[in-house]
Amino acid sequence: MDKGTLGAISTVLVAIAFAGVCWWAFSPKRKKRFDDAANLPFADEPDSDTKQETEKNTPSTDDVARRN
């Protein structure tokens, strides 16, 4: 095998791998899983109403420093 043949084989293998990854990523049966994963960064953010109530009940750093 010379360099040209190895280059052609590797190009075909990479193209097949790319097509496989694209098929895996855009498969309709995985859409819900990927949508859930895409929303994970926002999962721990409280709602605006809950956030305001939490801020009212949470002591500021000045209050904590005065207590110590």
N, CA, C, O and CB atoms as a CASP TS submission, in Angstrom:
PFRMAT TS
TARGET T0000
AUTHOR 0000-0000-0000
METHOD Language model
MODEL 1
PARENT N/A
ATOM      1  N   MET     1       0.847  -1.185   0.000  1.00  0.00           N
ATOM      2  CA  MET     1       0.000   0.000   0.000  1.00  0.00           C
ATOM      3  C   MET     1       0.886   1.238   0.000  1.00  0.00           C
ATOM      4  O   MET     1       1.851   1.335   0.758  1.00  0.00           O
ATOM      5  CB  MET     1      -0.960   0.003   1.223  1.00  0.00           C
ATOM      6  N   ASP     2       0.549   2.143  -0.832  1.00  0.00           N
ATOM      7  CA  ASP     2       1.310   3.384  -0.862  1.00  0.00           C
ATOM      8  C   ASP     2       0.533   4.483  -0.125  1.00  0.00           C
ATOM      9  O   ASP     2      -0.561   4.242   0.386  1.00  0.00           O
ATOM     10  CB  ASP     2       1.609   3.808  -2.327  1.00  0.00           C
ATOM     11  N   LYS     3       1.109   5.686  -0.076  1.00  0.00           N
ATOM     12  CA  LYS     3       0.498   6.793   0.661  1.00  0.00           C
ATOM     13  C   LYS     3      -0.873   7.171   0.104  1.00  0.00           C
ATOM     14  O   LYS     3      -1.778   7.514   0.864  1.00  0.00           O
ATOM     15  CB  LYS     3       1.413   8.004   0.631  1.00  0.00           C
ATOM     16  N   GLY     4      -1.025   7.111  -1.188  1.00  0.00           N
ATOM     17  CA  GLY     4      -2.295   7.481  -1.806  1.00  0.00           C
ATOM     18  C   GLY     4      -3.431   6.562  -1.384  1.00  0.00           C
ATOM     19  O   GLY     4      -4.538   7.023  -1.104  1.00  0.00           O
ATOM     20  N   THR     5      -3.159   5.270  -1.337  1.00  0.00           N
ATOM     21  CA  THR     5      -4.179   4.301  -0.938  1.00  0.00           C
ATOM     22  C   THR     5      -4.541   4.468   0.534  1.00  0.00           C
ATOM     23  O   THR     5      -5.718   4.427   0.893  1.00  0.00           O
ATOM     24  CB  THR     5      -3.691   2.870  -1.203  1.00  0.00           C
ATOM     25  N   LEU     6      -3.543   4.656   1.380  1.00  0.00           N
ATOM     26  CA  LEU     6      -3.813   4.859   2.813  1.00  0.00           C
ATOM     27  C   LEU     6      -4.584   6.157   3.036  1.00  0.00           C
ATOM     28  O   LEU     6      -5.478   6.215   3.880  1.00  0.00           O
ATOM     29  CB  LEU     6      -2.490   4.881   3.619  1.00  0.00           C
ATOM     30  N   GLY     7      -4.240   7.188   2.287  1.00  0.00           N
ATOM     31  CA  GLY     7      -4.965   8.453   2.393  1.00  0.00           C
ATOM     32  C   GLY     7      -6.419   8.300   1.980  1.00  0.00           C
ATOM     33  O   GLY     7      -7.314   8.849   2.622  1.00  0.00           O
ATOM     34  N   ALA     8      -6.653   7.554   0.906  1.00  0.00           N
ATOM     35  CA  ALA     8      -8.022   7.345   0.440  1.00  0.00           C
ATOM     36  C   ALA     8      -8.832   6.528   1.446  1.00  0.00           C
ATOM     37  O   ALA     8      -9.989   6.845   1.720  1.00  0.00           O
ATOM     38  CB  ALA     8      -8.017   6.647  -0.923  1.00  0.00           C
ATOM     39  N   ILE     9      -8.227   5.485   1.990  1.00  0.00           N
ATOM     40  CA  ILE     9      -8.921   4.645   2.979  1.00  0.00           C
ATOM     41  C   ILE     9      -9.237   5.457   4.232  1.00  0.00           C
ATOM     42  O   ILE     9     -10.341   5.369   4.769  1.00  0.00           O
ATOM     43  CB  ILE     9      -8.064   3.403   3.347  1.00  0.00           C
ATOM     44  N   SER    10      -8.282   6.239   4.692  1.00  0.00           N
ATOM     45  CA  SER    10      -8.531   7.036   5.897  1.00  0.00           C
ATOM     46  C   SER    10      -9.600   8.101   5.632  1.00  0.00           C
ATOM     47  O   SER    10     -10.395   8.395   6.525  1.00  0.00           O
ATOM     48  CB  SER    10      -7.224   7.703   6.382  1.00  0.00           C
ATOM     49  N   THR    11      -9.640   8.675   4.452  1.00  0.00           N
ATOM     50  CA  THR    11     -10.670   9.652   4.120  1.00  0.00           C
ATOM     51  C   THR    11     -12.048   9.009   4.141  1.00  0.00           C
ATOM     52  O   THR    11     -12.998   9.589   4.667  1.00  0.00           O
ATOM     53  CB  THR    11     -10.398  10.275   2.749  1.00  0.00           C
ATOM     54  N   VAL    12     -12.159   7.825   3.579  1.00  0.00           N
ATOM     55  CA  VAL    12     -13.442   7.120   3.571  1.00  0.00           C
ATOM     56  C   VAL    12     -13.867   6.757   4.998  1.00  0.00           C
ATOM     57  O   VAL    12     -15.038   6.900   5.348  1.00  0.00           O
ATOM     58  CB  VAL    12     -13.353   5.847   2.698  1.00  0.00           C
ATOM     59  N   LEU    13     -12.933   6.294   5.813  1.00  0.00           N
ATOM     60  CA  LEU    13     -13.263   5.937   7.202  1.00  0.00           C
ATOM     61  C   LEU    13     -13.705   7.159   8.005  1.00  0.00           C
ATOM     62  O   LEU    13     -14.648   7.082   8.793  1.00  0.00           O
ATOM     63  CB  LEU    13     -12.055   5.277   7.884  1.00  0.00           C
ATOM     64  N   VAL    14     -13.032   8.268   7.805  1.00  0.00           N
ATOM     65  CA  VAL    14     -13.414   9.494   8.523  1.00  0.00           C
ATOM     66  C   VAL    14     -14.782   9.974   8.046  1.00  0.00           C
ATOM     67  O   VAL    14     -15.582  10.440   8.857  1.00  0.00           O
ATOM     68  CB  VAL    14     -12.350  10.609   8.319  1.00  0.00           C
ATOM     69  N   ALA    15     -15.062   9.870   6.765  1.00  0.00           N
ATOM     70  CA  ALA    15     -16.374  10.268   6.244  1.00  0.00           C
ATOM     71  C   ALA    15     -17.471   9.381   6.817  1.00  0.00           C
ATOM     72  O   ALA    15     -18.545   9.876   7.160  1.00  0.00           O
ATOM     73  CB  ALA    15     -16.389  10.201   4.706  1.00  0.00           C
ATOM     74  N   ILE    16     -17.221   8.094   6.924  1.00  0.00           N
ATOM     75  CA  ILE    16     -18.202   7.174   7.512  1.00  0.00           C
ATOM     76  C   ILE    16     -18.412   7.498   8.995  1.00  0.00           C
ATOM     77  O   ILE    16     -19.543   7.491   9.479  1.00  0.00           O
ATOM     78  CB  ILE    16     -17.740   5.700   7.342  1.00  0.00           C
ATOM     79  N   ALA    17     -17.330   7.779   9.706  1.00  0.00           N
ATOM     80  CA  ALA    17     -17.444   8.133  11.124  1.00  0.00           C
ATOM     81  C   ALA    17     -18.217   9.440  11.290  1.00  0.00           C
ATOM     82  O   ALA    17     -19.044   9.560  12.194  1.00  0.00           O
ATOM     83  CB  ALA    17     -16.045   8.254  11.765  1.00  0.00           C
ATOM     84  N   PHE    18     -17.954  10.407  10.432  1.00  0.00           N
ATOM     85  CA  PHE    18     -18.673  11.687  10.498  1.00  0.00           C
ATOM     86  C   PHE    18     -20.165  11.477  10.248  1.00  0.00           C
ATOM     87  O   PHE    18     -21.001  12.036  10.958  1.00  0.00           O
ATOM     88  CB  PHE    18     -18.096  12.688   9.468  1.00  0.00           C
ATOM     89  N   ALA    19     -20.491  10.682   9.251  1.00  0.00           N
ATOM     90  CA  ALA    19     -21.896  10.396   8.955  1.00  0.00           C
ATOM     91  C   ALA    19     -22.552   9.677  10.135  1.00  0.00           C
ATOM     92  O   ALA    19     -23.710   9.946  10.454  1.00  0.00           O
ATOM     93  CB  ALA    19     -22.018   9.542   7.670  1.00  0.00           C
ATOM     94  N   GLY    20     -21.831   8.777  10.776  1.00  0.00           N
ATOM     95  CA  GLY    20     -22.366   8.074  11.935  1.00  0.00           C
ATOM     96  C   GLY    20     -22.625   9.003  13.107  1.00  0.00           C
ATOM     97  O   GLY    20     -23.651   8.884  13.776  1.00  0.00           O
ATOM     98  N   VAL    21     -21.715   9.916  13.359  1.00  0.00           N
ATOM     99  CA  VAL    21     -21.897  10.873  14.455  1.00  0.00           C
ATOM    100  C   VAL    21     -23.070  11.799  14.155  1.00  0.00           C
ATOM    101  O   VAL    21     -23.868  12.094  15.045  1.00  0.00           O
ATOM    102  CB  VAL    21     -20.608  11.696  14.685  1.00  0.00           C
ATOM    103  N   CYS    22     -23.183  12.256  12.922  1.00  0.00           N
ATOM    104  CA  CYS    22     -24.317  13.109  12.539  1.00  0.00           C
ATOM    105  C   CYS    22     -25.634  12.357  12.697  1.00  0.00           C
ATOM    106  O   CYS    22     -26.606  12.910  13.211  1.00  0.00           O
ATOM    107  CB  CYS    22     -24.159  13.602  11.083  1.00  0.00           C
ATOM    108  N   TRP    23     -25.671  11.121  12.265  1.00  0.00           N
ATOM    109  CA  TRP    23     -26.889  10.314  12.409  1.00  0.00           C
ATOM    110  C   TRP    23     -27.237  10.148  13.885  1.00  0.00           C
ATOM    111  O   TRP    23     -28.401  10.265  14.268  1.00  0.00           O
ATOM    112  CB  TRP    23     -26.712   8.927  11.738  1.00  0.00           C
ATOM    113  N   TRP    24     -26.231   9.877  14.711  1.00  0.00           N
ATOM    114  CA  TRP    24     -26.455   9.699  16.148  1.00  0.00           C
ATOM    115  C   TRP    24     -26.970  10.992  16.786  1.00  0.00           C
ATOM    116  O   TRP    24     -27.906  10.966  17.585  1.00  0.00           O
ATOM    117  CB  TRP    24     -25.155   9.247  16.842  1.00  0.00           C
ATOM    118  N   ALA    25     -26.352  12.122  16.428  1.00  0.00           N
ATOM    119  CA  ALA    25     -26.704  13.395  17.062  1.00  0.00           C
ATOM    120  C   ALA    25     -28.079  13.895  16.645  1.00  0.00           C
ATOM    121  O   ALA    25     -28.787  14.499  17.452  1.00  0.00           O
ATOM    122  CB  ALA    25     -25.665  14.442  16.730  1.00  0.00           C
ATOM    123  N   PHE    26     -28.463  13.656  15.412  1.00  0.00           N
ATOM    124  CA  PHE    26     -29.723  14.196  14.910  1.00  0.00           C
ATOM    125  C   PHE    26     -30.829  13.157  14.811  1.00  0.00           C
ATOM    126  O   PHE    26     -31.842  13.388  14.151  1.00  0.00           O
ATOM    127  CB  PHE    26     -29.506  14.813  13.568  1.00  0.00           C
ATOM    128  N   SER    27     -30.647  12.039  15.448  1.00  0.00           N
ATOM    129  CA  SER    27     -31.674  11.008  15.452  1.00  0.00           C
ATOM    130  C   SER    27     -32.891  11.493  16.243  1.00  0.00           C
ATOM    131  O   SER    27     -32.735  11.985  17.361  1.00  0.00           O
ATOM    132  CB  SER    27     -31.124   9.690  16.048  1.00  0.00           C
ATOM    133  N   PRO    28     -34.084  11.365  15.692  1.00  0.00           N
ATOM    134  CA  PRO    28     -35.283  11.871  16.383  1.00  0.00           C
ATOM    135  C   PRO    28     -35.522  11.234  17.754  1.00  0.00           C
ATOM    136  O   PRO    28     -36.084  11.881  18.637  1.00  0.00           O
ATOM    137  CB  PRO    28     -36.495  11.641  15.519  1.00  0.00           C
ATOM    138  N   LYS    29     -35.113   9.997  17.946  1.00  0.00           N
ATOM    139  CA  LYS    29     -35.380   9.363  19.241  1.00  0.00           C
ATOM    140  C   LYS    29     -34.491   9.918  20.357  1.00  0.00           C
ATOM    141  O   LYS    29     -34.752   9.648  21.529  1.00  0.00           O
ATOM    142  CB  LYS    29     -35.180   7.859  19.132  1.00  0.00           C
ATOM    143  N   ARG    30     -33.453  10.682  20.026  1.00  0.00           N
ATOM    144  CA  ARG    30     -32.584  11.286  21.034  1.00  0.00           C
ATOM    145  C   ARG    30     -32.897  12.759  21.290  1.00  0.00           C
ATOM    146  O   ARG    30     -32.231  13.390  22.111  1.00  0.00           O
ATOM    147  CB  ARG    30     -31.146  11.146  20.614  1.00  0.00           C
ATOM    148  N   LYS    31     -33.889  13.317  20.608  1.00  0.00           N
ATOM    149  CA  LYS    31     -34.194  14.739  20.721  1.00  0.00           C
ATOM    150  C   LYS    31     -34.546  15.126  22.154  1.00  0.00           C
ATOM    151  O   LYS    31     -34.029  16.120  22.664  1.00  0.00           O
ATOM    152  CB  LYS    31     -35.339  15.106  19.789  1.00  0.00           C
ATOM    153  N   LYS    32     -35.406  14.369  22.804  1.00  0.00           N
ATOM    154  CA  LYS    32     -35.813  14.706  24.183  1.00  0.00           C
ATOM    155  C   LYS    32     -34.612  14.701  25.114  1.00  0.00           C
ATOM    156  O   LYS    32     -34.468  15.593  25.950  1.00  0.00           O
ATOM    157  CB  LYS    32     -36.881  13.714  24.697  1.00  0.00           C
ATOM    158  N   ARG    33     -33.757  13.708  24.977  1.00  0.00           N
ATOM    159  CA  ARG    33     -32.578  13.620  25.838  1.00  0.00           C
ATOM    160  C   ARG    33     -31.670  14.834  25.652  1.00  0.00           C
ATOM    161  O   ARG    33     -31.181  15.404  26.628  1.00  0.00           O
ATOM    162  CB  ARG    33     -31.801  12.330  25.548  1.00  0.00           C
ATOM    163  N   PHE    34     -31.447  15.227  24.397  1.00  0.00           N
ATOM    164  CA  PHE    34     -30.575  16.367  24.133  1.00  0.00           C
ATOM    165  C   PHE    34     -31.233  17.684  24.539  1.00  0.00           C
ATOM    166  O   PHE    34     -30.541  18.603  24.976  1.00  0.00           O
ATOM    167  CB  PHE    34     -30.198  16.408  22.657  1.00  0.00           C
ATOM    168  N   ASP    35     -32.548  17.790  24.405  1.00  0.00           N
ATOM    169  CA  ASP    35     -33.241  18.988  24.867  1.00  0.00           C
ATOM    170  C   ASP    35     -33.135  19.125  26.384  1.00  0.00           C
ATOM    171  O   ASP    35     -32.918  20.221  26.903  1.00  0.00           O
ATOM    172  CB  ASP    35     -34.714  18.952  24.438  1.00  0.00           C
ATOM    173  N   ASP    36     -33.290  18.005  27.089  1.00  0.00           N
ATOM    174  CA  ASP    36     -33.134  18.040  28.547  1.00  0.00           C
ATOM    175  C   ASP    36     -31.711  18.428  28.939  1.00  0.00           C
ATOM    176  O   ASP    36     -31.510  19.213  29.866  1.00  0.00           O
ATOM    177  CB  ASP    36     -33.493  16.678  29.156  1.00  0.00           C
ATOM    178  N   ALA    37     -30.735  17.881  28.236  1.00  0.00           N
ATOM    179  CA  ALA    37     -29.339  18.213  28.526  1.00  0.00           C
ATOM    180  C   ALA    37     -29.033  19.673  28.218  1.00  0.00           C
ATOM    181  O   ALA    37     -28.234  20.302  28.911  1.00  0.00           O
ATOM    182  CB  ALA    37     -28.405  17.310  27.730  1.00  0.00           C
ATOM    183  N   ALA    38     -29.663  20.212  27.184  1.00  0.00           N
ATOM    184  CA  ALA    38     -29.432  21.613  26.822  1.00  0.00           C
ATOM    185  C   ALA    38     -29.987  22.558  27.876  1.00  0.00           C
ATOM    186  O   ALA    38     -29.487  23.672  28.028  1.00  0.00           O
ATOM    187  CB  ALA    38     -30.060  21.922  25.466  1.00  0.00           C
ATOM    188  N   ASN    39     -31.007  22.135  28.603  1.00  0.00           N
ATOM    189  CA  ASN    39     -31.617  22.987  29.629  1.00  0.00           C
ATOM    190  C   ASN    39     -31.010  22.799  31.011  1.00  0.00           C
ATOM    191  O   ASN    39     -31.431  23.474  31.952  1.00  0.00           O
ATOM    192  CB  ASN    39     -33.090  22.719  29.698  1.00  0.00           C
ATOM    193  N   LEU    40     -30.052  21.920  31.166  1.00  0.00           N
ATOM    194  CA  LEU    40     -29.448  21.684  32.479  1.00  0.00           C
ATOM    195  C   LEU    40     -28.823  22.933  33.105  1.00  0.00           C
ATOM    196  O   LEU    40     -28.956  23.110  34.316  1.00  0.00           O
ATOM    197  CB  LEU    40     -28.401  20.616  32.361  1.00  0.00           C
ATOM    198  N   PRO    41     -28.155  23.803  32.357  1.00  0.00           N
ATOM    199  CA  PRO    41     -27.592  24.996  33.008  1.00  0.00           C
ATOM    200  C   PRO    41     -28.649  25.888  33.653  1.00  0.00           C
ATOM    201  O   PRO    41     -28.335  26.651  34.567  1.00  0.00           O
ATOM    202  CB  PRO    41     -26.810  25.805  32.002  1.00  0.00           C
ATOM    203  N   PHE    42     -29.880  25.806  33.198  1.00  0.00           N
ATOM    204  CA  PHE    42     -30.942  26.650  33.731  1.00  0.00           C
ATOM    205  C   PHE    42     -31.765  25.947  34.801  1.00  0.00           C
ATOM    206  O   PHE    42     -32.673  26.553  35.369  1.00  0.00           O
ATOM    207  CB  PHE    42     -31.845  27.103  32.615  1.00  0.00           C
ATOM    208  N   ALA    43     -31.475  24.712  35.081  1.00  0.00           N
ATOM    209  CA  ALA    43     -32.289  23.923  35.999  1.00  0.00           C
ATOM    210  C   ALA    43     -32.186  24.401  37.443  1.00  0.00           C
ATOM    211  O   ALA    43     -33.148  24.264  38.199  1.00  0.00           O
ATOM    212  CB  ALA    43     -31.886  22.477  35.918  1.00  0.00           C
ATOM    213  N   ASP    44     -31.057  24.952  37.840  1.00  0.00           N
ATOM    214  CA  ASP    44     -30.899  25.355  39.238  1.00  0.00           C
ATOM    215  C   ASP    44     -31.261  26.813  39.488  1.00  0.00           C
ATOM    216  O   ASP    44     -31.135  27.286  40.617  1.00  0.00           O
ATOM    217  CB  ASP    44     -29.483  25.113  39.677  1.00  0.00           C
ATOM    218  N   GLU    45     -31.705  27.533  38.468  1.00  0.00           N
ATOM    219  CA  GLU    45     -32.112  28.918  38.666  1.00  0.00           C
ATOM    220  C   GLU    45     -33.523  28.956  39.232  1.00  0.00           C
ATOM    221  O   GLU    45     -34.432  28.342  38.672  1.00  0.00           O
ATOM    222  CB  GLU    45     -32.032  29.712  37.344  1.00  0.00           C
ATOM    223  N   PRO    46     -33.715  29.665  40.325  1.00  0.00           N
ATOM    224  CA  PRO    46     -35.063  29.751  40.891  1.00  0.00           C
ATOM    225  C   PRO    46     -35.948  30.655  40.033  1.00  0.00           C
ATOM    226  O   PRO    46     -35.449  31.469  39.255  1.00  0.00           O
ATOM    227  CB  PRO    46     -35.009  30.277  42.344  1.00  0.00           C
ATOM    228  N   ASP    47     -37.248  30.506  40.182  1.00  0.00           N
ATOM    229  CA  ASP    47     -38.181  31.393  39.495  1.00  0.00           C
ATOM    230  C   ASP    47     -38.011  32.794  40.040  1.00  0.00           C
ATOM    231  O   ASP    47     -37.434  32.974  41.113  1.00  0.00           O
ATOM    232  CB  ASP    47     -39.645  30.910  39.659  1.00  0.00           C
ATOM    233  N   SER    48     -38.505  33.792  39.319  1.00  0.00           N
ATOM    234  CA  SER    48     -38.336  35.179  39.753  1.00  0.00           C
ATOM    235  C   SER    48     -39.044  35.434  41.079  1.00  0.00           C
ATOM    236  O   SER    48     -38.519  36.175  41.910  1.00  0.00           O
ATOM    237  CB  SER    48     -38.864  36.139  38.685  1.00  0.00           C
ATOM    238  N   ASP    49     -40.230  34.839  41.309  1.00  0.00           N
ATOM    239  CA  ASP    49     -40.936  35.030  42.576  1.00  0.00           C
ATOM    240  C   ASP    49     -40.163  34.400  43.729  1.00  0.00           C
ATOM    241  O   ASP    49     -40.012  35.010  44.787  1.00  0.00           O
ATOM    242  CB  ASP    49     -42.350  34.435  42.498  1.00  0.00           C
ATOM    243  N   THR    50     -39.685  33.202  43.527  1.00  0.00           N
ATOM    244  CA  THR    50     -38.937  32.496  44.560  1.00  0.00           C
ATOM    245  C   THR    50     -37.636  33.219  44.853  1.00  0.00           C
ATOM    246  O   THR    50     -37.212  33.288  46.006  1.00  0.00           O
ATOM    247  CB  THR    50     -38.659  31.049  44.139  1.00  0.00           C
ATOM    248  N   LYS    51     -37.003  33.754  43.831  1.00  0.00           N
ATOM    249  CA  LYS    51     -35.734  34.453  44.005  1.00  0.00           C
ATOM    250  C   LYS    51     -35.913  35.690  44.876  1.00  0.00           C
ATOM    251  O   LYS    51     -35.081  35.958  45.743  1.00  0.00           O
ATOM    252  CB  LYS    51     -35.147  34.842  42.645  1.00  0.00           C
ATOM    253  N   GLN    52     -36.984  36.448  44.658  1.00  0.00           N
ATOM    254  CA  GLN    52     -37.207  37.648  45.451  1.00  0.00           C
ATOM    255  C   GLN    52     -37.472  37.293  46.902  1.00  0.00           C
ATOM    256  O   GLN    52     -36.984  37.977  47.802  1.00  0.00           O
ATOM    257  CB  GLN    52     -38.370  38.455  44.885  1.00  0.00           C
ATOM    258  N   GLU    53     -38.231  36.242  47.148  1.00  0.00           N
ATOM    259  CA  GLU    53     -38.497  35.824  48.520  1.00  0.00           C
ATOM    260  C   GLU    53     -37.222  35.347  49.198  1.00  0.00           C
ATOM    261  O   GLU    53     -37.013  35.622  50.379  1.00  0.00           O
ATOM    262  CB  GLU    53     -39.554  34.719  48.547  1.00  0.00           C
ATOM    263  N   THR    54     -36.379  34.647  48.480  1.00  0.00           N
ATOM    264  CA  THR    54     -35.132  34.145  49.033  1.00  0.00           C
ATOM    265  C   THR    54     -34.208  35.304  49.382  1.00  0.00           C
ATOM    266  O   THR    54     -33.538  35.274  50.414  1.00  0.00           O
ATOM    267  CB  THR    54     -34.448  33.189  48.047  1.00  0.00           C
ATOM    268  N   GLU    55     -34.166  36.323  48.529  1.00  0.00           N
ATOM    269  CA  GLU    55     -33.302  37.475  48.799  1.00  0.00           C
ATOM    270  C   GLU    55     -33.774  38.232  50.031  1.00  0.00           C
ATOM    271  O   GLU    55     -32.949  38.768  50.772  1.00  0.00           O
ATOM    272  CB  GLU    55     -33.265  38.414  47.589  1.00  0.00           C
ATOM    273  N   LYS    56     -35.075  38.288  50.266  1.00  0.00           N
ATOM    274  CA  LYS    56     -35.594  38.977  51.446  1.00  0.00           C
ATOM    275  C   LYS    56     -35.213  38.238  52.728  1.00  0.00           C
ATOM    276  O   LYS    56     -34.939  38.870  53.748  1.00  0.00           O
ATOM    277  CB  LYS    56     -37.118  39.119  51.352  1.00  0.00           C
ATOM    278  N   ASN    57     -35.195  36.920  52.685  1.00  0.00           N
ATOM    279  CA  ASN    57     -34.933  36.118  53.880  1.00  0.00           C
ATOM    280  C   ASN    57     -33.458  35.826  54.103  1.00  0.00           C
ATOM    281  O   ASN    57     -33.079  35.354  55.175  1.00  0.00           O
ATOM    282  CB  ASN    57     -35.681  34.828  53.794  1.00  0.00           C
ATOM    283  N   THR    58     -32.626  36.096  53.117  1.00  0.00           N
ATOM    284  CA  THR    58     -31.203  35.803  53.233  1.00  0.00           C
ATOM    285  C   THR    58     -30.481  37.019  53.805  1.00  0.00           C
ATOM    286  O   THR    58     -30.631  38.119  53.274  1.00  0.00           O
ATOM    287  CB  THR    58     -30.604  35.405  51.858  1.00  0.00           C
ATOM    288  N   PRO    59     -29.706  36.851  54.871  1.00  0.00           N
ATOM    289  CA  PRO    59     -28.985  37.992  55.430  1.00  0.00           C
ATOM    290  C   PRO    59     -27.861  38.426  54.504  1.00  0.00           C
ATOM    291  O   PRO    59     -27.252  37.605  53.818  1.00  0.00           O
ATOM    292  CB  PRO    59     -28.425  37.650  56.814  1.00  0.00           C
ATOM    293  N   SER    60     -27.595  39.721  54.492  1.00  0.00           N
ATOM    294  CA  SER    60     -26.508  40.238  53.658  1.00  0.00           C
ATOM    295  C   SER    60     -25.172  39.906  54.311  1.00  0.00           C
ATOM    296  O   SER    60     -25.123  39.457  55.456  1.00  0.00           O
ATOM    297  CB  SER    60     -26.648  41.773  53.443  1.00  0.00           C
ATOM    298  N   THR    61     -24.109  40.129  53.584  1.00  0.00           N
ATOM    299  CA  THR    61     -22.778  39.850  54.138  1.00  0.00           C
ATOM    300  C   THR    61     -22.455  40.805  55.275  1.00  0.00           C
ATOM    301  O   THR    61     -21.710  40.447  56.188  1.00  0.00           O
ATOM    302  CB  THR    61     -21.704  39.953  53.045  1.00  0.00           C
ATOM    303  N   ASP    62     -23.008  42.025  55.234  1.00  0.00           N
ATOM    304  CA  ASP    62     -22.786  42.963  56.338  1.00  0.00           C
ATOM    305  C   ASP    62     -23.446  42.466  57.619  1.00  0.00           C
ATOM    306  O   ASP    62     -22.880  42.588  58.705  1.00  0.00           O
ATOM    307  CB  ASP    62     -23.323  44.354  55.975  1.00  0.00           C
ATOM    308  N   ASP    63     -24.650  41.904  57.484  1.00  0.00           N
ATOM    309  CA  ASP    63     -25.347  41.362  58.657  1.00  0.00           C
ATOM    310  C   ASP    63     -24.573  40.201  59.265  1.00  0.00           C
ATOM    311  O   ASP    63     -24.459  40.090  60.486  1.00  0.00           O
ATOM    312  CB  ASP    63     -26.761  40.905  58.278  1.00  0.00           C
ATOM    313  N   VAL    64     -24.052  39.354  58.422  1.00  0.00           N
ATOM    314  CA  VAL    64     -23.288  38.200  58.900  1.00  0.00           C
ATOM    315  C   VAL    64     -22.008  38.672  59.582  1.00  0.00           C
ATOM    316  O   VAL    64     -21.622  38.115  60.609  1.00  0.00           O
ATOM    317  CB  VAL    64     -22.957  37.237  57.732  1.00  0.00           C
ATOM    318  N   ALA    65     -21.348  39.681  59.034  1.00  0.00           N
ATOM    319  CA  ALA    65     -20.106  40.191  59.621  1.00  0.00           C
ATOM    320  C   ALA    65     -20.374  40.832  60.980  1.00  0.00           C
ATOM    321  O   ALA    65     -19.564  40.690  61.896  1.00  0.00           O
ATOM    322  CB  ALA    65     -19.440  41.210  58.676  1.00  0.00           C
ATOM    323  N   ARG    66     -21.484  41.525  61.124  1.00  0.00           N
ATOM    324  CA  ARG    66     -21.818  42.164  62.396  1.00  0.00           C
ATOM    325  C   ARG    66     -22.098  41.127  63.492  1.00  0.00           C
ATOM    326  O   ARG    66     -21.800  41.358  64.664  1.00  0.00           O
ATOM    327  CB  ARG    66     -23.033  43.081  62.219  1.00  0.00           C
ATOM    328  N   ARG    67     -22.671  39.989  63.102  1.00  0.00           N
ATOM    329  CA  ARG    67     -22.983  38.951  64.084  1.00  0.00           C
ATOM    330  C   ARG    67     -21.721  38.294  64.624  1.00  0.00           C
ATOM    331  O   ARG    67     -21.679  37.862  65.776  1.00  0.00           O
ATOM    332  CB  ARG    67     -23.892  37.895  63.466  1.00  0.00           C
ATOM    333  N   ASN    68     -20.697  38.223  63.787  1.00  0.00           N
ATOM    334  CA  ASN    68     -19.454  37.557  64.208  1.00  0.00           C
ATOM    335  C   ASN    68     -18.636  38.550  64.924  1.00  0.00           C
ATOM    336  O   ASN    68     -17.537  38.232  65.379  1.00  0.00           O
ATOM    337  CB  ASN    68     -18.669  36.959  63.022  1.00  0.00           C
TER
END
